[in-house]
């Protein structure tokens, strides 16, 4: 699996990633935030830590916590661990942390 870095995502905030579902449909996730995290929180860091936050539609359910493959026209195929971290009236929020 590719080692992603913050620079891979910082310029594509606001764009949509698609997660394929078992029924052949796609679950769209909008990258709403990409931020660096303080260094030194994790021992043995291979890269500068960062986090991504996504927003997905609320009307079609939510993605469970786990590894999902996100497809993006610029970033390509991006497998990453997603955690649902919140809900807004019409959407679900997700987070991925890279350390």
JONOR-V910227 format. One record per backbone hydrogen bond with DSSP energy under -0.5 kcal/mol. NH is the residue of the N-H (numbers start at 1). CO is the residue of the C=O. If there is no record, write none. Layout:
BEGIN
nh = <NH;NH>
co = <CO;CO>
END
This chain:
BEGIN
nh = <4;8;9;10;12;14;15;17;18;19;20;20;21;24;27;28;29;30;31;31;32;32;33;35;37;41;45;46;50;51;52;53;54;55;56;57;58;61;66;68;70;70;71;72;76;78;78;79;80;82;82;83;85;86;88;91;92;93;94;95;96;98>
co = <2;5;6;6;9;31;12;29;71;27;18;69;25;21;19;26;17;55;15;29;30;53;53;51;49;38;42;99;98;35;96;33;94;30;92;28;90;58;82;80;68;78;18;76;72;70;76;77;68;66;80;95;93;93;91;88;56;86;54;83;52;50>
END
